[in-house]
Amino acid sequence: VPPEVVMNVDSARASAPLNEFVGAVSRSRDGAFFILLMHLLHERFVLGESSKYWPYLRLLPTLEEIHPPITYDGHEMALLDGSDLKASIKRMDKLVGRHWDGLKQFASTVSPIFAQSGGLSEAQFRWAHYILDSRCIWWGGGRHLVPLLDLINCNEGPDPTRIHSTNLDDAGTNALTKADRHYPKGSQLFENYGQPNHTYLQYHGFVLDSNTHDCTMFSIEVNQADVRRLNGDSSIIRRRMREGGFNSGIQTFCVGGGGKTLEDDARLRAWLAIKFGHEGSDYVDVVDDFKGLVEERLSLYPDPNTYDDAMQGHVALKLVGQEKAMLNTLLTTMA
């Protein structure tokens, strides 16, 4: 793919209408993200068919076509009861909202960009935010919107350890992605994104039936009940957290499936030892506590039989079924 058709921070900086905005946000923490975001919005909704990127932009799907979890209504979100993905989606939605609100401080540089198109709407902003979150391809430490390459669907090849990667060639003139398997002429190309299904659902709106990289997102919180277990002395927990390199009272792990087992995951064992007040963090010290957490999680998932036929095939229920299967298998390994 030739770099001149790729959208990134460099192409945004070359767009004269964005100059003032680029100068205003360049030093902010998420400056590069917002620069590319504004570049996408300007090319899509202001220049439209006159944009040199239009052959690519016109192929980008709407949120209605993708229907990712960030657009779910209350009934659909309820399908994810019990799954930590539900909370992750809500955090993502709040982040997008904060980004939209944060853009208002740059209104004087944003408004002129969209003057001829009638202004920038929140719906357009949310669409562009999702496009960057779900379709950007990374190399050289930056995001890139790459025609053709971002249209390749995900599927595991014969060797599931071969994960998609893109880099510039030695001359720096083309972005190269090598195939992970042999493709007969005329057959569909695939990439292995190498991520768990909860990531695929949150950012791409799908799950794979077969995914060796799949695991269950599993968040474990150290709460007030854990402090009381230590006679109310929270300083002990804070000290052990510092020593273990934990900076938050909630830690998220990827368990079951292709994730690490309790025996292999020293960080998970260390966190369980802190939560339950064990001096040691060996497998035998924490296995019963972890089994209790897994059993509690399984009890929180909805019963799929309570939903009508229209909901039975919903991708959210499919993910929940996969998580339940992985956690049940995990329990058997700890029996």
RAURZI-V568526 format. One record per residue. N is the residue number from 1. RES is the residue in one small letter. NEAR is the number of other ideal C-beta (glycine too) atoms within 8 Angstrom. Layout:
n->N res->RES near->NEAR
n->N res->RES near->NEAR
//
This chain:
n->1 res->v near->10
n->2 res->p near->7
n->3 res->p near->10
n->4 res->e near->4
n->5 res->v near->9
n->6 res->v near->13
n->7 res->m near->12
n->8 res->n near->11
n->9 res->v near->11
n->10 res->d near->6
n->11 res->s near->10
n->12 res->a near->14
n->13 res->r near->9
n->14 res->a near->6
n->15 res->s near->11
n->16 res->a near->5
n->17 res->p near->8
n->18 res->l near->14
n->19 res->n near->8
n->20 res->e near->8
n->21 res->f near->13
n->22 res->v near->11
n->23 res->g near->8
n->24 res->a near->8
n->25 res->v near->11
n->26 res->s near->8
n->27 res->r near->4
n->28 res->s near->7
n->29 res->r near->3
n->30 res->d near->7
n->31 res->g near->10
n->32 res->a near->9
n->33 res->f near->9
n->34 res->f near->12
n->35 res->i near->16
n->36 res->l near->16
n->37 res->l near->12
n->38 res->m near->13
n->39 res->h near->14
n->40 res->l near->14
n->41 res->l near->15
n->42 res->h near->14
n->43 res->e near->13
n->44 res->r near->12
n->45 res->f near->9
n->46 res->v near->12
n->47 res->l near->9
n->48 res->g near->8
n->49 res->e near->6
n->50 res->s near->5
n->51 res->s near->10
n->52 res->k near->4
n->53 res->y near->10
n->54 res->w near->12
n->55 res->p near->7
n->56 res->y near->11
n->57 res->l near->11
n->58 res->r near->7
n->59 res->l near->7
n->60 res->l near->8
n->61 res->p near->6
n->62 res->t near->6
n->63 res->l near->12
n->64 res->e near->6
n->65 res->e near->6
n->66 res->i near->11
n->67 res->h near->7
n->68 res->p near->13
n->69 res->p near->13
n->70 res->i near->12
n->71 res->t near->7
n->72 res->y near->9
n->73 res->d near->5
n->74 res->g near->6
n->75 res->h near->6
n->76 res->e near->10
n->77 res->m near->11
n->78 res->a near->8
n->79 res->l near->13
n->80 res->l near->13
n->81 res->d near->9
n->82 res->g near->11
n->83 res->s near->12
n->84 res->d near->11
n->85 res->l near->13
n->86 res->k near->11
n->87 res->a near->8
n->88 res->s near->11
n->89 res->i near->14
n->90 res->k near->8
n->91 res->r near->8
n->92 res->m near->11
n->93 res->d near->9
n->94 res->k near->8
n->95 res->l near->8
n->96 res->v near->13
n->97 res->g near->8
n->98 res->r near->8
n->99 res->h near->12
n->100 res->w near->10
n->101 res->d near->7
n->102 res->g near->7
n->103 res->l near->11
n->104 res->k near->6
n->105 res->q near->5
n->106 res->f near->10
n->107 res->a near->8
n->108 res->s near->5
n->109 res->t near->11
n->110 res->v near->12
n->111 res->s near->9
n->112 res->p near->8
n->113 res->i near->14
n->114 res->f near->14
n->115 res->a near->7
n->116 res->q near->5
n->117 res->s near->8
n->118 res->g near->4
n->119 res->g near->7
n->120 res->l near->10
n->121 res->s near->6
n->122 res->e near->6
n->123 res->a near->6
n->124 res->q near->10
n->125 res->f near->15
n->126 res->r near->12
n->127 res->w near->10
n->128 res->a near->12
n->129 res->h near->11
n->130 res->y near->13
n->131 res->i near->11
n->132 res->l near->14
n->133 res->d near->9
n->134 res->s near->10
n->135 res->r near->9
n->136 res->c near->11
n->137 res->i near->12
n->138 res->w near->8
n->139 res->w near->10
n->140 res->g near->4
n->141 res->g near->4
n->142 res->g near->9
n->143 res->r near->12
n->144 res->h near->13
n->145 res->l near->16
n->146 res->v near->11
n->147 res->p near->12
n->148 res->l near->7
n->149 res->l near->11
n->150 res->d near->10
n->151 res->l near->7
n->152 res->i near->9
n->153 res->n near->7
n->154 res->c near->11
n->155 res->n near->8
n->156 res->e near->8
n->157 res->g near->10
n->158 res->p near->3
n->159 res->d near->7
n->160 res->p near->8
n->161 res->t near->4
n->162 res->r near->8
n->163 res->i near->8
n->164 res->h near->9
n->165 res->s near->6
n->166 res->t near->12
n->167 res->n near->7
n->168 res->l near->10
n->169 res->d near->9
n->170 res->d near->3
n->171 res->a near->5
n->172 res->g near->6
n->173 res->t near->7
n->174 res->n near->9
n->175 res->a near->15
n->176 res->l near->8
n->177 res->t near->9
n->178 res->k near->5
n->179 res->a near->7
n->180 res->d near->11
n->181 res->r near->9
n->182 res->h near->4
n->183 res->y near->7
n->184 res->p near->5
n->185 res->k near->4
n->186 res->g near->3
n->187 res->s near->6
n->188 res->q near->4
n->189 res->l near->7
n->190 res->f near->11
n->191 res->e near->11
n->192 res->n near->13
n->193 res->y near->8
n->194 res->g near->6
n->195 res->q near->6
n->196 res->p near->14
n->197 res->n near->11
n->198 res->h near->14
n->199 res->t near->8
n->200 res->y near->16
n->201 res->l near->16
n->202 res->q near->13
n->203 res->y near->9
n->204 res->h near->10
n->205 res->g near->10
n->206 res->f near->8
n->207 res->v near->11
n->208 res->l near->11
n->209 res->d near->4
n->210 res->s near->5
n->211 res->n near->13
n->212 res->t near->8
n->213 res->h near->10
n->214 res->d near->11
n->215 res->c near->12
n->216 res->t near->14
n->217 res->m near->13
n->218 res->f near->11
n->219 res->s near->10
n->220 res->i near->12
n->221 res->e near->6
n->222 res->v near->12
n->223 res->n near->7
n->224 res->q near->5
n->225 res->a near->6
n->226 res->d near->13
n->227 res->v near->12
n->228 res->r near->8
n->229 res->r near->8
n->230 res->l near->11
n->231 res->n near->5
n->232 res->g near->6
n->233 res->d near->8
n->234 res->s near->8
n->235 res->s near->6
n->236 res->i near->8
n->237 res->i near->13
n->238 res->r near->8
n->239 res->r near->8
n->240 res->r near->10
n->241 res->m near->12
n->242 res->r near->8
n->243 res->e near->6
n->244 res->g near->10
n->245 res->g near->5
n->246 res->f near->9
n->247 res->n near->4
n->248 res->s near->5
n->249 res->g near->6
n->250 res->i near->8
n->251 res->q near->9
n->252 res->t near->9
n->253 res->f near->14
n->254 res->c near->10
n->255 res->v near->15
n->256 res->g near->10
n->257 res->g near->12
n->258 res->g near->8
n->259 res->g near->12
n->260 res->k near->9
n->261 res->t near->8
n->262 res->l near->13
n->263 res->e near->5
n->264 res->d near->6
n->265 res->d near->12
n->266 res->a near->7
n->267 res->r near->9
n->268 res->l near->12
n->269 res->r near->14
n->270 res->a near->10
n->271 res->w near->14
n->272 res->l near->14
n->273 res->a near->15
n->274 res->i near->14
n->275 res->k near->10
n->276 res->f near->10
n->277 res->g near->8
n->278 res->h near->10
n->279 res->e near->4
n->280 res->g near->6
n->281 res->s near->10
n->282 res->d near->7
n->283 res->y near->8
n->284 res->v near->5
n->285 res->d near->11
n->286 res->v near->15
n->287 res->v near->10
n->288 res->d near->6
n->289 res->d near->11
n->290 res->f near->12
n->291 res->k near->10
n->292 res->g near->8
n->293 res->l near->10
n->294 res->v near->13
n->295 res->e near->9
n->296 res->e near->8
n->297 res->r near->11
n->298 res->l near->12
n->299 res->s near->6
n->300 res->l near->7
n->301 res->y near->12
n->302 res->p near->10
n->303 res->d near->5
n->304 res->p near->9
n->305 res->n near->4
n->306 res->t near->5
n->307 res->y near->10
n->308 res->d near->5
n->309 res->d near->4
n->310 res->a near->4
n->311 res->m near->9
n->312 res->q near->9
n->313 res->g near->5
n->314 res->h near->10
n->315 res->v near->9
n->316 res->a near->12
n->317 res->l near->13
n->318 res->k near->10
n->319 res->l near->15
n->320 res->v near->15
n->321 res->g near->9
n->322 res->q near->11
n->323 res->e near->14
n->324 res->k near->10
n->325 res->a near->8
n->326 res->m near->14
n->327 res->l near->14
n->328 res->n near->9
n->329 res->t near->10
n->330 res->l near->13
n->331 res->l near->12
n->332 res->t near->7
n->333 res->t near->7
n->334 res->m near->10
n->335 res->a near->4
//
